[in-house]
Amino acid sequence: MEKNNGILAKLRQVETVTWVVVALTCATFLLLVVAMLIPPRGQIHPSVLQGAAIITANVALIIFAQAVASGKTATFKHGNTTAVVGGIPKDEQDED
């Protein structure tokens, strides 16, 4: 019986995280659309772009945290920098 409760708790947690990610992504798109519609039309203020970038970064961090919590390997790459949490990437495993 405890195993079923644990599985249900995990499913509820995944659903909550999924809905949060979907809601934040929709909020980002809505923010950009509204910024295009208000005067002056067709121009997006840099602060709106910065806000959209911050929301998108938070979504990426939520997905990253969820992947790490579920025991998967998560990797961030930017230029020559790579950050790996949870294991060794497959391309580096082949070199050993």
C-alpha positions as CSV (number, residue, x, y, z in Angstrom):
1,M,0.0,0.0,0.0
2,E,2.9,2.4,0.8
3,K,4.3,1.8,-2.7
4,N,1.1,3.0,-4.3
5,N,1.0,6.1,-2.2
6,G,4.6,6.9,-3.2
7,I,3.8,6.4,-6.9
8,L,0.7,8.7,-6.6
9,A,2.8,11.3,-4.8
10,K,5.4,11.3,-7.5
11,L,2.7,11.6,-10.2
12,R,1.1,14.5,-8.4
13,Q,4.5,16.2,-8.1
14,V,5.3,15.7,-11.8
15,E,1.9,17.0,-12.8
16,T,2.4,20.1,-10.6
17,V,5.8,20.8,-12.0
18,T,4.5,20.3,-15.6
19,W,1.7,22.8,-15.0
20,V,4.0,25.3,-13.5
21,V,6.3,25.0,-16.6
22,V,3.4,25.3,-19.0
23,A,2.0,28.3,-17.1
24,L,5.3,30.2,-17.0
25,T,5.9,29.5,-20.7
26,C,2.4,30.8,-21.6
27,A,3.0,33.8,-19.4
28,T,6.2,34.6,-21.3
29,F,4.5,34.4,-24.7
30,L,1.5,36.5,-23.4
31,L,4.0,39.1,-22.0
32,L,5.6,39.4,-25.4
33,V,2.3,39.6,-27.3
34,V,0.9,42.2,-25.0
35,A,4.1,44.2,-25.3
36,M,3.7,44.2,-29.1
37,L,0.0,45.4,-28.9
38,I,0.3,48.3,-26.5
39,P,1.5,51.7,-27.9
40,P,3.9,52.2,-29.5
41,R,2.8,49.2,-31.5
42,G,5.4,46.8,-32.9
43,Q,8.1,47.9,-30.4
44,I,9.1,45.8,-27.4
45,H,10.8,47.7,-24.5
46,P,14.1,46.1,-23.4
47,S,12.7,45.6,-19.9
48,V,10.0,43.4,-21.3
49,L,12.6,41.3,-23.1
50,Q,14.6,41.1,-19.9
51,G,11.5,39.9,-18.0
52,A,10.7,37.3,-20.6
53,A,14.3,36.1,-20.4
54,I,14.1,35.8,-16.6
55,I,10.9,33.8,-16.8
56,T,12.4,31.5,-19.4
57,A,15.6,31.0,-17.3
58,N,13.4,30.1,-14.3
59,V,11.6,27.5,-16.4
60,A,14.9,26.0,-17.5
61,L,16.0,25.8,-13.8
62,I,12.8,24.1,-12.9
63,I,13.3,21.5,-15.6
64,F,16.9,21.1,-14.6
65,A,16.0,20.6,-10.9
66,Q,13.3,18.1,-11.8
67,A,15.7,16.1,-14.0
68,V,18.3,16.0,-11.2
69,A,15.7,15.0,-8.7
70,S,14.6,12.1,-10.8
71,G,18.2,10.8,-11.1
72,K,18.9,11.8,-14.7
73,T,22.0,13.6,-16.0
74,A,21.5,17.2,-16.8
75,T,23.9,19.3,-18.9
76,F,24.2,23.0,-19.6
77,K,26.4,24.1,-22.5
78,H,27.5,27.6,-23.4
79,G,30.3,28.2,-25.7
80,N,33.3,26.2,-24.4
81,T,31.8,25.7,-21.0
82,T,29.8,22.6,-20.0
83,A,28.2,22.0,-16.6
84,V,27.1,18.4,-15.9
85,V,25.1,17.3,-12.9
86,G,24.2,13.7,-12.2
87,G,26.8,11.8,-14.2
88,I,29.4,11.8,-17.0
89,P,28.2,12.7,-20.5
90,K,28.2,9.8,-23.0
91,D,30.8,11.4,-25.3
92,E,33.3,11.6,-22.4
93,Q,32.6,8.0,-21.3
94,D,33.7,6.7,-24.6
95,E,37.1,8.4,-24.3
96,D,38.0,6.4,-21.1
